[in-house]
Amino acid sequence: MKNLVTAMDVAKRAGVSQSSVSRVYFEGATVSEKTRAKVLAAAEELGYRPNEFARSLITNRTKIIGLVMKGVENPFYPQVLKRFTTTFKKLGYSILFVYTNNDEIEKEDIDILLNYNVAGVIITDATLSLKANENFKNAKIPLVLFNRKIESNDFYSVCCNNLDASREIAQFLIEKGSSSMIYISGNKNTSTSKEREQGFTEILRRYGIPLEKYSSDYTYEGGYQTAVQIINEKKIPSAFFVANDIMALGVLDALRESSISVPADTKVIGFDNIEMSAWPTYSLTTWEQPITEMVEQTVKYLVAEIKSYTGLAESIEINGGLIERKTTG
C-alpha cells in the first residue's frame, strides 16, 4: 500500500516548518514567495495533496458549494448544473449535488449540506421553509434560490423575469393572429408557473381573447399526455403557450402524430430555450432564460457572502428574450 504523503513530509523536503506548509495552502494566510515556491516544489516532487476535509474541520468550511436539484428529467437543469460546475471549478470550488424528491427540500437534504460544511448553497427547482433556512443562517452559510422565489424577504433569489416574459409572449402570439389560446402550466405551486400564467392571462384578458388552462408536471410525458387530452376533446386552439420547453416538445409530438400541422393549424411556444428546442425536428419558438447572467449573479453573490457573510436577502430578476423559430411561422 502506498504511504500517504503528509504536510510534515513536505516540510522536511522543503526545509521549512509544518506551519509554513499549512499557510501555503490556507487561503488568505501570509507567507513569503520564497517559502511558497519551496513548498510547492516539494509538494509536486512528493505528490502531496492537501486534505480538504481535514482543513474544513479547522476552518469550519470547505471549498464545496451544495446544489440541490429536483427536476433532473428537465434538460434545462442539467444545463444549469453544467454551467455552475464549470464556473465554480474555475474559482477553486467543487459542487456537491443533492437530489431531492419533494418540492420543498427535506431534513436529510439539509443535514447532508450541513455535515459537509458547505461554503454556500444553491436550490434550483425546490424551495426551503423559513424554519429550515434558519439552519443555514445560524451557520452563516449563504443560500440562493435559483429560478425560484417565495413571498418572503428572507431569501436571496435569482430568476428570469417571468411576468414580463409571459406578457411579451402573449403580445407576440396576438400579433401573429392567434384568436384562441391554451396555456399548459407545470407544477402550479411554483413561482415560475404562477408568474408565467399571470402575465399571459393578464394580456389575453385585456384583448378579450379566449384562454383555457391545463396543468401538467414540467415533463415531456406530461406535455404529451396533456396534448393528447386536448386533441381528444377537439379543443385545438390557434396557439399553445407551454410553461417549459420539454413539455412543449411533448405537445409538438402529440400534435404531429394526430396530423395537426404546426404552425399552419396551431402555433406552439415554449419557455427556457433548452438545446433540444433548436433541433431541426422541433425548431421550437421559445423564451430564452438568461442562464449566463443568472449563474453569474448567483456566483457573484455567493462568493461575496462566503468572503464576508451579511445574510443579504433580495429578489433579482433578469430579462430573457424571445427566440423565434418555425413553430410560430
C-alpha positions as CSV (number, residue, x, y, z in Angstrom):
1,M,0.0,0.0,0.0
2,K,1.4,3.4,-1.0
3,N,2.3,5.6,2.0
4,L,0.3,8.8,2.3
5,V,2.4,11.9,1.9
6,T,1.8,14.3,4.8
7,A,2.4,18.0,5.3
8,M,5.3,17.0,7.6
9,D,7.0,15.2,4.7
10,V,6.7,18.3,2.5
11,A,8.1,20.5,5.3
12,K,11.1,18.2,5.7
13,R,11.8,18.2,2.0
14,A,11.3,22.0,1.6
15,G,13.3,22.7,4.8
16,V,10.5,24.7,6.4
17,S,8.2,24.3,9.3
18,Q,4.9,22.3,9.1
19,S,3.0,25.5,9.9
20,S,4.6,27.1,6.8
21,V,3.2,24.3,4.6
22,S,-0.2,24.9,6.1
23,R,-0.1,28.6,5.4
24,V,0.7,28.0,1.8
25,Y,-2.5,26.0,1.4
26,F,-4.6,28.2,3.7
27,E,-6.5,30.9,1.7
28,G,-5.6,34.3,2.9
29,A,-2.6,33.3,5.1
30,T,0.6,35.3,4.9
31,V,3.7,33.5,3.5
32,S,6.7,34.7,1.6
33,E,7.0,34.0,-2.1
34,K,10.3,32.2,-1.5
35,T,8.7,29.8,1.1
36,R,5.7,29.3,-1.1
37,A,7.9,28.3,-4.1
38,K,9.9,25.9,-1.9
39,V,6.8,24.3,-0.5
40,L,5.0,23.9,-3.9
41,A,8.1,22.4,-5.4
42,A,8.5,19.9,-2.6
43,A,4.7,19.1,-2.8
44,E,5.0,18.5,-6.6
45,E,8.0,16.2,-6.1
46,L,6.4,14.1,-3.4
47,G,2.9,14.1,-5.0
48,Y,1.3,15.8,-2.0
49,R,-2.3,16.9,-1.9
50,P,-3.8,18.9,1.0
51,N,-6.6,17.2,2.9
52,E,-9.6,19.4,2.2
53,F,-11.8,17.6,4.7
54,A,-9.2,17.9,7.5
55,R,-8.8,21.6,6.7
56,S,-12.5,22.1,6.9
57,L,-12.5,20.8,10.5
58,I,-10.3,23.7,11.3
59,T,-11.9,26.4,9.2
60,N,-15.5,25.0,9.7
61,R,-15.9,25.5,5.9
62,T,-15.0,23.6,2.7
63,K,-14.5,24.8,-0.8
64,I,-17.7,23.0,-1.7
65,I,-21.0,24.5,-3.0
66,G,-24.1,22.5,-2.3
67,L,-26.5,22.4,-5.3
68,V,-30.0,21.0,-4.6
69,M,-32.0,19.9,-7.7
70,K,-35.3,18.1,-8.2
71,G,-36.1,18.2,-11.9
72,V,-33.2,16.2,-13.3
73,E,-35.5,14.9,-16.1
74,N,-35.9,18.5,-17.4
75,P,-32.9,19.3,-19.7
76,F,-32.9,22.9,-18.5
77,Y,-31.5,21.9,-15.1
78,P,-28.6,19.7,-16.3
79,Q,-27.6,22.7,-18.4
80,V,-27.7,24.8,-15.3
81,L,-25.7,22.2,-13.3
82,K,-23.0,22.1,-16.1
83,R,-22.8,25.9,-16.1
84,F,-22.4,26.2,-12.3
85,T,-19.9,23.3,-12.1
86,T,-17.7,24.9,-14.8
87,T,-17.9,28.4,-13.3
88,F,-17.1,27.3,-9.7
89,K,-14.3,25.0,-10.8
90,K,-12.5,28.0,-12.2
91,L,-12.8,29.6,-8.8
92,G,-11.4,26.6,-7.0
93,Y,-14.8,25.2,-5.7
94,S,-16.4,21.8,-6.2
95,I,-20.1,21.0,-6.5
96,L,-21.9,18.7,-4.1
97,F,-25.0,17.6,-6.0
98,V,-28.0,16.8,-3.8
99,Y,-31.1,15.3,-5.5
100,T,-34.3,16.0,-3.6
101,N,-37.6,14.1,-4.1
102,N,-40.0,16.9,-3.0
103,D,-40.9,20.4,-3.9
104,E,-39.6,21.5,-0.5
105,I,-36.2,20.1,0.4
106,E,-36.2,17.7,3.3
107,K,-34.4,17.5,6.6
108,E,-32.0,14.8,5.3
109,D,-31.0,17.1,2.4
110,I,-30.3,19.9,4.8
111,D,-28.3,17.5,7.1
112,I,-26.1,16.4,4.1
113,L,-25.2,20.0,3.3
114,L,-24.5,21.0,6.9
115,N,-22.5,17.8,7.6
116,Y,-20.2,18.6,4.6
117,N,-19.6,22.1,5.9
118,V,-20.5,23.6,2.5
119,A,-19.4,27.1,1.8
120,G,-22.7,28.0,0.1
121,V,-26.0,26.5,-1.2
122,I,-28.0,26.8,-4.4
123,I,-31.5,25.5,-4.5
124,T,-32.7,25.2,-8.1
125,D,-36.2,23.8,-8.6
126,A,-37.3,23.3,-5.0
127,T,-38.0,25.6,-2.0
128,L,-36.9,25.9,1.6
129,S,-39.0,26.6,4.6
130,L,-38.3,29.6,6.7
131,K,-37.6,27.3,9.7
132,A,-35.1,25.2,7.7
133,N,-33.5,28.4,6.4
134,E,-32.5,29.3,10.0
135,N,-30.1,26.3,10.0
136,F,-28.1,27.9,7.2
137,K,-28.3,31.4,8.7
138,N,-27.1,30.2,12.1
139,A,-24.1,28.6,10.4
140,K,-23.6,31.7,8.2
141,I,-23.9,29.7,5.1
142,P,-25.2,31.9,2.2
143,L,-28.1,30.4,0.2
144,V,-29.6,31.3,-3.2
145,L,-33.0,30.2,-4.6
146,F,-32.2,29.8,-8.4
147,N,-35.1,30.0,-10.8
148,R,-37.4,30.1,-7.8
149,K,-38.6,32.6,-5.3
150,I,-41.1,32.8,-2.5
151,E,-43.2,35.5,-1.0
152,S,-40.7,36.3,1.7
153,N,-37.9,38.7,2.3
154,D,-35.8,36.0,4.0
155,F,-34.2,34.6,0.8
156,Y,-31.8,35.8,-1.9
157,S,-33.3,34.6,-5.2
158,V,-32.2,34.9,-8.8
159,C,-34.9,34.4,-11.5
160,C,-35.8,35.2,-15.1
161,N,-38.4,38.0,-15.3
162,N,-41.3,35.6,-15.8
163,L,-44.1,38.2,-15.6
164,D,-42.7,40.4,-18.4
165,A,-41.7,37.4,-20.4
166,S,-45.2,35.9,-20.4
167,R,-46.7,39.3,-21.3
168,E,-44.4,39.6,-24.3
169,I,-45.2,36.0,-25.4
170,A,-48.9,36.9,-25.3
171,Q,-48.4,40.0,-27.3
172,F,-46.3,38.1,-29.8
173,L,-49.0,35.4,-30.4
174,I,-51.7,38.1,-30.7
175,E,-49.6,39.9,-33.3
176,K,-49.3,36.5,-35.1
177,G,-53.1,36.5,-35.4
178,S,-53.9,33.9,-32.7
179,S,-57.5,34.3,-31.6
180,S,-57.8,31.5,-29.0
181,M,-55.1,30.0,-26.8
182,I,-54.3,27.3,-24.3
183,Y,-51.8,27.6,-21.5
184,I,-50.2,24.4,-20.2
185,S,-48.6,25.0,-16.8
186,G,-46.1,23.0,-14.9
187,N,-46.3,22.5,-11.1
188,K,-48.9,25.1,-10.2
189,N,-47.3,25.6,-6.8
190,T,-44.1,27.0,-8.2
191,S,-43.4,30.7,-8.6
192,T,-42.3,30.3,-12.2
193,S,-45.5,28.6,-13.2
194,K,-47.7,31.1,-11.3
195,E,-45.9,34.1,-12.8
196,R,-45.9,32.8,-16.4
197,E,-49.7,32.1,-16.1
198,Q,-50.3,35.5,-14.5
199,G,-48.6,37.6,-17.2
200,F,-50.0,35.6,-20.1
201,T,-53.6,35.7,-18.7
202,E,-53.3,39.5,-18.0
203,I,-52.7,40.4,-21.6
204,L,-55.3,38.0,-23.1
205,R,-58.0,39.4,-20.8
206,R,-57.0,42.9,-21.9
207,Y,-57.7,41.9,-25.5
208,G,-60.7,39.7,-24.8
209,I,-59.0,36.6,-26.2
210,P,-60.4,33.2,-25.0
211,L,-57.9,31.2,-22.9
212,E,-58.1,27.6,-21.5
213,K,-55.7,26.4,-18.9
214,Y,-54.3,22.9,-18.3
215,S,-51.9,21.7,-15.6
216,S,-49.0,19.3,-16.2
217,D,-45.8,18.5,-14.4
218,Y,-42.9,20.0,-16.4
219,T,-42.0,16.7,-18.1
220,Y,-42.1,15.5,-21.8
221,E,-44.7,12.9,-20.9
222,G,-46.8,15.4,-19.1
223,G,-46.9,17.7,-22.1
224,Y,-47.6,14.8,-24.5
225,Q,-50.5,13.4,-22.4
226,T,-52.0,16.8,-21.9
227,A,-51.9,17.5,-25.6
228,V,-53.5,14.1,-26.3
229,Q,-56.3,15.0,-23.9
230,I,-56.8,18.3,-25.7
231,I,-56.8,16.6,-29.1
232,N,-59.4,14.1,-27.9
233,E,-61.6,16.9,-26.6
234,K,-61.3,18.6,-30.0
235,K,-60.2,21.8,-28.4
236,I,-57.3,22.7,-30.7
237,P,-56.6,26.5,-30.2
238,S,-54.9,28.8,-32.6
239,A,-51.9,28.8,-30.2
240,F,-50.4,27.0,-27.3
241,F,-48.1,28.6,-24.6
242,V,-46.4,25.8,-22.7
243,A,-44.7,26.6,-19.5
244,N,-41.4,25.0,-20.4
245,D,-39.7,23.6,-23.5
246,I,-39.6,19.9,-22.6
247,M,-43.4,19.8,-22.2
248,A,-43.7,21.8,-25.4
249,L,-41.7,19.1,-27.3
250,G,-44.2,16.5,-25.9
251,V,-47.1,18.7,-27.2
252,L,-45.5,19.0,-30.6
253,D,-45.1,15.2,-31.0
254,A,-48.7,14.6,-29.9
255,L,-50.0,17.2,-32.4
256,R,-47.9,15.7,-35.3
257,E,-49.0,12.2,-34.5
258,S,-52.6,13.4,-35.0
259,S,-51.6,15.1,-38.3
260,I,-52.2,18.6,-36.8
261,S,-49.8,20.9,-38.7
262,V,-47.6,23.3,-36.8
263,P,-47.7,26.2,-37.4
264,A,-50.4,26.1,-40.1
265,D,-53.2,24.6,-37.8
266,T,-51.9,25.8,-34.5
267,K,-48.8,27.6,-33.1
268,V,-46.6,26.4,-30.2
269,I,-44.3,28.4,-28.0
270,G,-42.2,27.1,-25.0
271,F,-40.0,28.6,-22.3
272,D,-36.3,28.0,-21.4
273,N,-34.6,27.6,-24.8
274,I,-33.1,24.2,-23.9
275,E,-30.6,22.8,-26.5
276,M,-33.3,20.3,-27.9
277,S,-35.6,23.2,-28.8
278,A,-33.3,24.2,-31.6
279,W,-33.1,20.7,-33.1
280,P,-34.5,20.7,-36.7
281,T,-37.1,18.1,-35.8
282,Y,-38.7,20.7,-33.4
283,S,-37.4,24.2,-34.2
284,L,-39.4,25.4,-31.3
285,T,-40.2,29.1,-30.7
286,T,-39.4,29.8,-27.1
287,W,-38.4,32.3,-24.5
288,E,-34.7,32.1,-23.6
289,Q,-33.9,32.1,-19.9
290,P,-30.7,34.2,-19.4
291,I,-28.8,31.3,-17.8
292,T,-25.4,33.0,-18.2
293,E,-26.5,36.2,-16.4
294,M,-28.4,34.2,-13.8
295,V,-25.5,32.0,-13.0
296,E,-23.1,35.0,-12.9
297,Q,-25.3,36.8,-10.5
298,T,-25.7,33.8,-8.2
299,V,-21.9,33.1,-8.2
300,K,-21.1,36.8,-7.5
301,Y,-23.4,36.8,-4.5
302,L,-22.2,33.5,-3.0
303,V,-18.5,34.4,-3.4
304,A,-19.0,37.8,-1.7
305,E,-21.1,36.2,1.1
306,I,-18.5,33.4,1.6
307,K,-15.8,36.1,2.0
308,S,-17.9,38.3,4.3
309,Y,-21.3,37.0,5.4
310,T,-24.1,39.6,5.6
311,G,-27.2,37.5,5.1
312,L,-28.4,39.8,2.4
313,A,-31.9,38.8,1.1
314,E,-33.0,40.2,-2.2
315,S,-35.0,39.1,-5.2
316,I,-33.1,39.5,-8.5
317,E,-35.0,39.3,-11.8
318,I,-33.2,39.2,-15.1
319,N,-34.7,39.7,-18.5
320,G,-34.6,37.0,-21.2
321,G,-35.6,37.2,-24.8
322,L,-37.8,35.6,-27.5
323,I,-36.2,33.1,-29.8
324,E,-38.5,32.8,-32.9
325,R,-38.4,29.6,-34.8
326,K,-40.7,27.5,-37.1
327,T,-43.4,26.5,-34.6
328,T,-44.9,30.0,-34.8
329,G,-44.5,30.6,-38.5
